Amino acid sequence: MIALQVDDMSCNHCVGAITRAVKEVDADADVRIDLDTHRVEIEPRRGSAEALLAAIRDAGYTPLQIA
């Protein structure tokens, strides 16, 4: 699992944009997002962590990988 902190995610539109960005890289990824804590958890099926982080950055967000 890839755990991320995305502090500049502030609304449900952001949640949708991040989910779409991840799914464009890995359509079968399991994406769990907690808007209140700004935490994104991704269980990738095909996409690498680097590709997923790049997709989220390209969507306009600043993901920080956490342990």
N, CA, C and O atoms as a GROMACS GRO file, in nm:
protein
  268
    1MET      N    1   0.084  -0.118   0.000
    1MET     CA    2   0.000   0.000   0.000
    1MET      C    3   0.089   0.125   0.000
    1MET      O    4   0.195   0.127   0.062
    2ILE      N    5   0.043   0.225  -0.069
    2ILE     CA    6   0.111   0.355  -0.074
    2ILE      C    7   0.026   0.452   0.007
    2ILE      O    8  -0.091   0.472  -0.023
    3ALA      N    9   0.084   0.511   0.110
    3ALA     CA   10   0.014   0.608   0.194
    3ALA      C   11   0.070   0.746   0.165
    3ALA      O   12   0.192   0.767   0.162
    4LEU      N   13  -0.022   0.840   0.143
    4LEU     CA   14   0.017   0.977   0.108
    4LEU      C   15  -0.054   1.078   0.195
    4LEU      O   16  -0.166   1.055   0.240
    5GLN      N   17   0.012   1.189   0.219
    5GLN     CA   18  -0.048   1.306   0.281
    5GLN      C   19  -0.061   1.410   0.171
    5GLN      O   20   0.039   1.447   0.109
    6VAL      N   21  -0.183   1.458   0.148
    6VAL     CA   22  -0.206   1.557   0.042
    6VAL      C   23  -0.277   1.676   0.107
    6VAL      O   24  -0.399   1.686   0.103
    7ASP      N   25  -0.198   1.765   0.166
    7ASP     CA   26  -0.254   1.875   0.243
    7ASP      C   27  -0.329   1.977   0.159
    7ASP      O   28  -0.414   2.049   0.211
    8ASP      N   29  -0.300   1.985   0.029
    8ASP     CA   30  -0.372   2.081  -0.055
    8ASP      C   31  -0.499   2.023  -0.115
    8ASP      O   32  -0.556   2.082  -0.207
    9MET      N   33  -0.544   1.909  -0.067
    9MET     CA   34  -0.674   1.850  -0.105
    9MET      C   35  -0.778   1.906  -0.006
    9MET      O   36  -0.768   1.882   0.114
   10SER      N   37  -0.876   1.979  -0.057
   10SER     CA   38  -0.965   2.051   0.034
   10SER      C   39  -1.114   2.025   0.016
   10SER      O   40  -1.194   2.072   0.098
   11CYS      N   41  -1.154   1.952  -0.088
   11CYS     CA   42  -1.297   1.936  -0.113
   11CYS      C   43  -1.324   1.806  -0.190
   11CYS      O   44  -1.231   1.735  -0.228
   12ASN      N   45  -1.450   1.778  -0.210
   12ASN     CA   46  -1.486   1.656  -0.283
   12ASN      C   47  -1.441   1.660  -0.429
   12ASN      O   48  -1.416   1.555  -0.488
   13HIS      N   49  -1.433   1.777  -0.487
   13HIS     CA   50  -1.379   1.788  -0.622
   13HIS      C   51  -1.234   1.738  -0.625
   13HIS      O   52  -1.194   1.666  -0.716
   14CYS      N   53  -1.158   1.776  -0.523
   14CYS     CA   54  -1.018   1.730  -0.512
   14CYS      C   55  -1.012   1.578  -0.501
   14CYS      O   56  -0.930   1.514  -0.566
   15VAL      N   57  -1.100   1.521  -0.420
   15VAL     CA   58  -1.105   1.376  -0.404
   15VAL      C   59  -1.128   1.309  -0.539
   15VAL      O   60  -1.060   1.212  -0.574
   16GLY      N   61  -1.223   1.361  -0.616
   16GLY     CA   62  -1.252   1.306  -0.747
   16GLY      C   63  -1.135   1.321  -0.843
   16GLY      O   64  -1.106   1.230  -0.920
   17ALA      N   65  -1.069   1.436  -0.840
   17ALA     CA   66  -0.957   1.462  -0.930
   17ALA      C   67  -0.840   1.368  -0.899
   17ALA      O   68  -0.776   1.316  -0.990
   18ILE      N   69  -0.813   1.346  -0.772
   18ILE     CA   70  -0.704   1.256  -0.734
   18ILE      C   71  -0.739   1.112  -0.770
   18ILE      O   72  -0.655   1.039  -0.821
   19THR      N   73  -0.863   1.073  -0.746
   19THR     CA   74  -0.906   0.937  -0.780
   19THR      C   75  -0.893   0.915  -0.931
   19THR      O   76  -0.843   0.811  -0.974
   20ARG      N   77  -0.939   1.011  -1.011
   20ARG     CA   78  -0.928   0.998  -1.157
   20ARG      C   79  -0.783   0.990  -1.202
   20ARG      O   80  -0.750   0.911  -1.290
   21ALA      N   81  -0.698   1.070  -1.141
   21ALA     CA   82  -0.556   1.069  -1.178
   21ALA      C   83  -0.494   0.932  -1.151
   21ALA      O   84  -0.419   0.880  -1.233
   22VAL      N   85  -0.525   0.875  -1.035
   22VAL     CA   86  -0.472   0.742  -1.001
   22VAL      C   87  -0.526   0.638  -1.098
   22VAL      O   88  -0.451   0.554  -1.148
   23LYS      N   89  -0.656   0.643  -1.126
   23LYS     CA   90  -0.719   0.544  -1.212
   23LYS      C   91  -0.670   0.552  -1.357
   23LYS      O   92  -0.673   0.451  -1.428
   24GLU      N   93  -0.624   0.669  -1.401
   24GLU     CA   94  -0.567   0.680  -1.535
   24GLU      C   95  -0.436   0.602  -1.546
   24GLU      O   96  -0.403   0.553  -1.654
   25VAL      N   97  -0.363   0.591  -1.437
   25VAL     CA   98  -0.238   0.515  -1.435
   25VAL      C   99  -0.265   0.367  -1.409
   25VAL      O  100  -0.205   0.280  -1.471
   26ASP      N  101  -0.356   0.339  -1.316
   26ASP     CA  102  -0.386   0.202  -1.273
   26ASP      C  103  -0.536   0.190  -1.250
   26ASP      O  104  -0.585   0.218  -1.140
   27ALA      N  105  -0.607   0.149  -1.352
   27ALA     CA  106  -0.753   0.144  -1.346
   27ALA      C  107  -0.806   0.052  -1.238
   27ALA      O  108  -0.918   0.070  -1.191
   28ASP      N  109  -0.727  -0.047  -1.198
   28ASP     CA  110  -0.773  -0.144  -1.098
   28ASP      C  111  -0.725  -0.112  -0.957
   28ASP      O  112  -0.750  -0.190  -0.865
   29ALA      N  113  -0.658   0.000  -0.938
   29ALA     CA  114  -0.608   0.036  -0.805
   29ALA      C  115  -0.724   0.060  -0.709
   29ALA      O  116  -0.829   0.110  -0.748
   30ASP      N  117  -0.702   0.023  -0.584
   30ASP     CA  118  -0.798   0.053  -0.478
   30ASP      C  119  -0.754   0.184  -0.415
   30ASP      O  120  -0.643   0.194  -0.361
   31VAL      N  121  -0.839   0.286  -0.421
   31VAL     CA  122  -0.806   0.419  -0.371
   31VAL      C  123  -0.899   0.452  -0.255
   31VAL      O  124  -1.022   0.449  -0.269
   32ARG      N  125  -0.839   0.483  -0.140
   32ARG     CA  126  -0.916   0.524  -0.022
   32ARG      C  127  -0.867   0.663   0.017
   32ARG      O  128  -0.747   0.686   0.035
   33ILE      N  129  -0.963   0.756   0.030
   33ILE     CA  130  -0.927   0.894   0.061
   33ILE      C  131  -1.007   0.941   0.181
   33ILE      O  132  -1.129   0.926   0.186
   34ASP      N  133  -0.935   0.999   0.279
   34ASP     CA  134  -0.999   1.060   0.395
   34ASP      C  135  -0.975   1.210   0.385
   34ASP      O  136  -0.865   1.259   0.414
   35LEU      N  137  -1.077   1.281   0.345
   35LEU     CA  138  -1.065   1.426   0.322
   35LEU      C  139  -1.033   1.500   0.452
   35LEU      O  140  -0.958   1.597   0.451
   36ASP      N  141  -1.090   1.456   0.564
   36ASP     CA  142  -1.068   1.525   0.691
   36ASP      C  143  -0.921   1.523   0.734
   36ASP      O  144  -0.872   1.622   0.789
   37THR      N  145  -0.851   1.412   0.709
   37THR     CA  146  -0.710   1.402   0.750
   37THR      C  147  -0.615   1.425   0.634
   37THR      O  148  -0.493   1.426   0.653
   38HIS      N  149  -0.670   1.444   0.513
   38HIS     CA  150  -0.591   1.466   0.391
   38HIS      C  151  -0.503   1.345   0.358
   38HIS      O  152  -0.395   1.359   0.301
   39ARG      N  153  -0.551   1.228   0.393
   39ARG     CA  154  -0.475   1.104   0.371
   39ARG      C  155  -0.531   1.029   0.250
   39ARG      O  156  -0.652   1.014   0.234
   40VAL      N  157  -0.440   0.982   0.166
   40VAL     CA  158  -0.474   0.902   0.049
   40VAL      C  159  -0.400   0.770   0.062
   40VAL      O  160  -0.278   0.767   0.082
   41GLU      N  161  -0.473   0.660   0.049
   41GLU     CA  162  -0.412   0.528   0.050
   41GLU      C  163  -0.444   0.460  -0.081
   41GLU      O  164  -0.560   0.455  -0.124
   42ILE      N  165  -0.342   0.407  -0.145
   42ILE     CA  166  -0.357   0.344  -0.275
   42ILE      C  167  -0.300   0.202  -0.267
   42ILE      O  168  -0.187   0.181  -0.223
   43GLU      N  169  -0.380   0.107  -0.309
   43GLU     CA  170  -0.334  -0.031  -0.323
   43GLU      C  171  -0.322  -0.054  -0.474
   43GLU      O  172  -0.420  -0.088  -0.540
   44PRO      N  173  -0.201  -0.036  -0.528
   44PRO     CA  174  -0.185  -0.046  -0.673
   44PRO      C  175  -0.193  -0.190  -0.722
   44PRO      O  176  -0.160  -0.284  -0.648
   45ARG      N  177  -0.236  -0.207  -0.844
   45ARG     CA  178  -0.237  -0.338  -0.909
   45ARG      C  179  -0.130  -0.344  -1.017
   45ARG      O  180  -0.064  -0.446  -1.036
   46ARG      N  181  -0.113  -0.230  -1.089
   46ARG     CA  182  -0.017  -0.227  -1.200
   46ARG      C  183   0.076  -0.106  -1.193
   46ARG      O  184   0.191  -0.117  -1.234
   47GLY      N  185   0.030   0.005  -1.144
   47GLY     CA  186   0.110   0.128  -1.149
   47GLY      C  187   0.217   0.132  -1.042
   47GLY      O  188   0.198   0.083  -0.930
   48SER      N  189   0.331   0.191  -1.076
   48SER     CA  190   0.439   0.208  -0.978
   48SER      C  191   0.407   0.327  -0.889
   48SER      O  192   0.328   0.414  -0.925
   49ALA      N  193   0.470   0.331  -0.773
   49ALA     CA  194   0.451   0.443  -0.681
   49ALA      C  195   0.491   0.574  -0.748
   49ALA      O  196   0.424   0.676  -0.731
   50GLU      N  197   0.600   0.572  -0.823
   50GLU     CA  198   0.648   0.694  -0.890
   50GLU      C  199   0.546   0.744  -0.992
   50GLU      O  200   0.521   0.865  -1.001
   51ALA      N  201   0.488   0.653  -1.069
   51ALA     CA  202   0.389   0.693  -1.170
   51ALA      C  203   0.263   0.747  -1.104
   51ALA      O  204   0.203   0.842  -1.154
   52LEU      N  205   0.221   0.687  -0.993
   52LEU     CA  206   0.101   0.734  -0.923
   52LEU      C  207   0.123   0.871  -0.863
   52LEU      O  208   0.037   0.958  -0.872
   53LEU      N  209   0.239   0.891  -0.800
   53LEU     CA  210   0.270   1.023  -0.743
   53LEU      C  211   0.278   1.128  -0.854
   53LEU      O  212   0.229   1.240  -0.836
   54ALA      N  213   0.338   1.094  -0.965
   54ALA     CA  214   0.348   1.189  -1.077
   54ALA      C  215   0.210   1.226  -1.130
   54ALA      O  216   0.186   1.342  -1.163
   55ALA      N  217   0.120   1.130  -1.137
   55ALA     CA  218  -0.016   1.157  -1.185
   55ALA      C  219  -0.089   1.253  -1.092
   55ALA      O  220  -0.160   1.343  -1.137
   56ILE      N  221  -0.071   1.233  -0.962
   56ILE     CA  222  -0.136   1.322  -0.864
   56ILE      C  223  -0.075   1.462  -0.874
   56ILE      O  224  -0.148   1.561  -0.866
   57ARG      N  225   0.056   1.471  -0.890
   57ARG     CA  226   0.120   1.601  -0.908
   57ARG      C  227   0.070   1.670  -1.035
   57ARG      O  228   0.043   1.790  -1.036
   58ASP      N  229   0.059   1.592  -1.144
   58ASP     CA  230   0.011   1.648  -1.270
   58ASP      C  231  -0.132   1.699  -1.259
   58ASP      O  232  -0.173   1.788  -1.334
   59ALA      N  233  -0.209   1.642  -1.165
   59ALA     CA  234  -0.347   1.688  -1.143
   59ALA      C  235  -0.350   1.815  -1.058
   59ALA      O  236  -0.457   1.872  -1.036
   60GLY      N  237  -0.233   1.861  -1.011
   60GLY     CA  238  -0.226   1.988  -0.940
   60GLY      C  239  -0.212   1.978  -0.789
   60GLY      O  240  -0.234   2.076  -0.719
   61TYR      N  241  -0.175   1.861  -0.739
   61TYR     CA  242  -0.166   1.841  -0.594
   61TYR      C  243  -0.024   1.809  -0.553
   61TYR      O  244   0.060   1.777  -0.638
   62THR      N  245   0.003   1.816  -0.424
   62THR     CA  246   0.136   1.794  -0.370
   62THR      C  247   0.134   1.675  -0.275
   62THR      O  248   0.120   1.693  -0.154
   63PRO      N  249   0.147   1.554  -0.328
   63PRO     CA  250   0.145   1.436  -0.240
   63PRO      C  251   0.281   1.413  -0.172
   63PRO      O  252   0.386   1.425  -0.234
   64LEU      N  253   0.274   1.380  -0.045
   64LEU     CA  254   0.394   1.343   0.030
   64LEU      C  255   0.377   1.200   0.077
   64LEU      O  256   0.280   1.169   0.147
   65GLN      N  257   0.469   1.113   0.040
   65GLN     CA  258   0.458   0.974   0.080
   65GLN      C  259   0.494   0.963   0.228
   65GLN      O  260   0.592   1.020   0.274
   66ILE      N  261   0.411   0.888   0.302
   66ILE     CA  262   0.433   0.868   0.444
   66ILE      C  263   0.450   0.718   0.471
   66ILE      O  264   0.410   0.633   0.391
   67ALA      N  265   0.510   0.688   0.584
   67ALA     CA  266   0.535   0.547   0.619
   67ALA      C  267   0.409   0.475   0.658
   67ALA      O  268   0.413   0.356   0.690
   0.00000   0.00000   0.00000
